[in-house]
Structures are given as C-alpha cells and as structure tokens.
Amino acid sequence: MPVAVGPYGQSQPSCFDRVKMGFVMGCAVGMAAGALFGTFSCLRIRMRGRELMGGVGKTMMQSGGTFGTFMAIGMGIRC
C-alpha cells in the first residue's frame, strides 16, 4: 500500500496514530468538563478537603475516559 505524502514531503499519520490522537484530545476535553461538573456537584453536597479532591478526581477520570473513548471511536470511523 503506498504511503500518502502531504504537502512539503511529510507523511500522513497512520490510522492508529489518529485514533490515539482522538483519544488524547477527547480525554483532555472530558477531564476539563469533569473538573467543572465534579467540583460543582461535590460542593453542592458539601464535600470538603480530601473527600472533595477524591470526588472531583473520580469525576474527571470517568468523564475523560468516556469522552476519550467516544472520540477514539469517531476517529477510527473516519480512517
């Protein structure tokens, strides 16, 4: 299979590289959203200190993983 060459002679990223990039971008966006929503929901139920950090961290990881997975699937479909 021939390698696609873009402008200025550089090669295009492989499909696996695109899927990885989609996961990383989705994870970053999901973690940012998780930080906002997690902080709000934990403060709403009056969490403080270590409990607050654990709750926000858990929400960030969950939303980052979920959104990253869906972005990786979307990038895989586009390949």
URNOR-V602252 format. One record per helix or strand of 2 or more residues. SS is the DSSP state (H for helix, E for strand). FROM is the first residue (numbers start at 0). TO is the last residue. If there is no record, write none. Layout:
SS/FROM/TO + SS/FROM/TO
This chain:
H/6/8 + H/14/43 + H/48/77
